[in-house]
Amino acid sequence: MDRVTRKRIWDYLEGFMQGLVNKYDPDVVKNEVLKKEFFSEKRGEYKPFHMALIPEGFLRIQSFFRSFSTSLGQGVFEYIAKIIAEDSGL
């Protein structure tokens, strides 16, 4: 893989990670938003024990990793494959 392709992939991943970090920043994700995440009637999720036992920061981290894993499988890998294919002339 050439240097240009690696740079494109690196820049994409860097932007992707920064977007997730910003999304879960304590200044962005207020307590009300976090509570909605763990008490979602629409999704049938009620996690009162999570909210009572796990510190807010850890809940934010757990949500971050769940979002991270989902996003990797639903777009990131495909986009990286597209970059590689484009740069290899396919």
Secondary structure, 3 states (H helix, E strand, C coil): CCHHHHHHHHHHHHHHHHHHHHHCCCCCCCHHHHHHHHEECCCCEECHHHHHHCCHHHHHHHHHHHHHHHHHHHHHHHHHHHHHHHHCCC
